Amino acid sequence: MSPRAGNTGPHTLAFVESPVQLLNVLEWAHGHAPGAELTLVVLSPTDPMTRGQLRRMAELAREEGHEVRWEEARGGPAAPFQTIGGLAGMLRKADRVVLGDPFSRYVQLLLTITRATDLVVVDDGTATMEFVSQLARGERLVRWHRKGGRPSPRDLAFAPISAAARKRLRPGAGRGVEIFTSMPMEEAPPGVTLSVNSFAWTRGRFGPPRITKGADMVGTSLVETGVVDADRYLEAVTRLAKTHGATRYFAHRRESTEKLHRLAVETGLEIVRPDLPLELIARRGPIGRTILSFPSTVVHTLPLALAGTEVRVAVCDIDPDWLTETASPRAQGFLSGVTGTARDVHRLSAVATVPVV
């Protein structure tokens, strides 16, 4: 155990399923629990890019003195039962549980086991904004891009566990709930503590970056989640890159290989697959003087991570005509809210694209 992490204070058990969640656990531990004995459990996904970023983030967590436990949580039909069985004892003993994705069925199931008196939710990107709103209104927890669709048979079967987890995520007698976030919050459930994530650990650990004269573009998985039409997205990227002189495209970890290949061929952009969350990549540098993005988490986090530098973050609105026929009715309003509430960014109008016939 390193001196930075310490070995005093309550035992904390953290569960993460993405690199950004792990980063935000490190940010929370740095500012809010410097004396905590932290065990960080990685519920590993299956896609290679996410796994690679998680392994790099796990290395950083160990360097900070935290214990990291890697679970092949999706390694076959029996994996969930083995994972939960192996974690049950730790869950019952933990004084505090930190989690990154309250929408995750895995996490919701784990919440029904824990006896922790303190629960902390760290950012899982812009989804945290929707989580807080749904929790405040007492609604069932549904990811924003799925809202409006009918519950599947699997959703209905899992509903009792989801309801129990939602109850655990509300403060009660002898139980506190904290939300650690860099997202703007207009409402919070009564009794929930909101803490600000300013990316102090990231700024202290990396940089300042070398800034280049050009522009870089940040990718999004809106096509992969069925929200935005692929042809419209590629055309918008092409026009933005030409207008602003972008040369690099930082791929989102969920973007498909086929789409990225098409982007490289049609736009001439250099496709970069980051080995760490973009906040750390940008802070280490080199990074363009302008970072172009569509509505996403980074329009909130990059200005914080790059505070004190000359980098400008510019966000391009999503034109309603880009949305697919199957996109959630909630999509346009949510994406507009992501852009409209972002601080310290330059807002760009949606670029014109040719209608898809």
C-alpha positions, 0 to 999 in steps of 0.5 A: 500500500503506497503512502498516497493511498494510506491504510486508515479510514473506512474500507471502500469497495469501488466497481467500474466497467469503463475507463472513464468510471475508473478515472473518476474513482481516482478523482474522487479518492484523490479529493474526498477519501485520501485516507481510504483503503480502496479496493477497485473491482473492474467488471471487465467488458468484452470489447478489446479497446475498452479492455485495453484502456481499463488495463492502462487505467488499472496500472495508474490506480496501482501506482496511486496505491490502490488494490485492483481486482480484475473480474472477467465478469462477462467471460461466459454464461457462468461468469456473472454467478462466479463473479457475484459469488466471489464478491459477496463477502467483500460487499457485505464487509465494505463500509462504503461502495463507489459505483460508476454506472447505476444503470448497469444490471450488474451494479444494480444486482450488487447493490442488493447485496451490500450493507454499506452505510455510504454509497457514492456514484461517480460520473459515467459521462452524460448518463449521470445527468439522466440518472440524477433526474430519474432518481429525483422524479422516482422513475425507473432507471433507463438509459436516455437513448433507450427511453421511449421504447417498451420494456423487454421481457428481460427488463420486466424480469429484472424489474424487482432487482432494479427497483430494490437498487433504486431504493438503495440509491436513496438516502435512508436511516443510517445510509448516505448517498453522494454523487461526484460529478463534473456534470451540471445538475439542476435537481437532486433527490432530497438528502443526496450530497452533490460533490464537484469533480474538478479533475484536480488529480488529472491536472496534477498528474499530467501536463501541461500539454504541448499545444499544436496549431491545428484542430483535433476532432473527438469521435462519438458512438451516437451511430453505434447506439442507433441515435444518428444516421451513419451517412449524415454523421460521416458527412458532418465530420467531413465538413467540420474537418475541412472548415476547421482544418482538423487532422486527427480523429480521436475514436470513441472506444465503442465506434465500429471498425467499419465506420472508422475505416470509412471515416479514414478513407472519405475524410483523410483524417488520421484515426487515433485509438486512445489507450487512455480516456481522452481527458488524460490523452489531452492533458498529456498532449500534444493536442490541437489548439481547438478540439471539435466535438459533438454533444458528449461527455467531453464538452463538460470534462475537457475544459476542466482537465485543460483548465489553464491552457489555451485549448478551446473546446468547440461543440457542434449541435446535432441537427434533428434531421440526422436522427434515425427513425428509431432514435428515442423521442428523448434524444434531441432534447437530451443532446441539446441539453448536453450542449446547452449546459456545457461551460467554457465551450464554443458552440457551433451550429449544426453543419448542413448535410445532404438529405438521405434519399 
